[in-house]
Amino acid sequence: MLTGKLRKLLGVLCVGAVMPLCSQSASPQPASPQPAPAVSPLTVAEPPGTIASLLAKAKTYLGTVYRYGGMSPKGFDCSGFVSYVFSSVGVDLDRSSGSQARQGEPIDLAHIQPGDLLFFSTRGMRKGISHVGIYLGEGRFIHASSWGGRGKNCVKFGELASKYFAERLVSARRMVTQLTTDEKTP
């Protein structure tokens, strides 16, 4: 169920054609000179630019062909794409979307943030998780899609406001906790 802020956000989004954002990549911020705080296994001790770096890396693969079982820029499936991108910031994820849906911290769908993983059931709710994408913010995500016909099976943007994805969104997980310079070492 979508609630509150997310529902309002999704209400104002336009559902339409995939819009290229190749020129809108974020640049990573320089590392902080302060020592890294102690971290849990879910936290990556990276500078605050980690999420921006992750999203920028994901966007570099826009248009990369979909390939079932693919885990490289020669071709990705959805979980292979997510795993490959997260490995660029030192986070090792399981291979399948179903396994990835059990990693990290569960996040209420009303509180998703850029970099969170979104999990979908595209084969019917009884069959479980079958698709994953990386949330970009503003109701958009990036994923390796096998849908869309010849020439459209590729890494592309998706809209949570689209009826297809809104009806199939099951859960979200946070794999990277972005550290800020305000956090104290325990």
Buried (B, 14 or more C-beta within 10 A) or exposed (E): EBEEEBEEBBEEBEBEEBEEEEEEBBEBEEEBEEEBBEBEEBBBEBBBBBBBBBBBBBBBBBEBBBBEEBBEEEBBBBBBBBBBBBEEBEBEBBEBBBEBBEBBBEBEBBEBEBBBBBBBBBEEEEEEBBBBBBBBBEBBBBBBBBEEEEEEBBBBBBBBBBEEBBEBBBBBBBBBBBBEEEBEEE
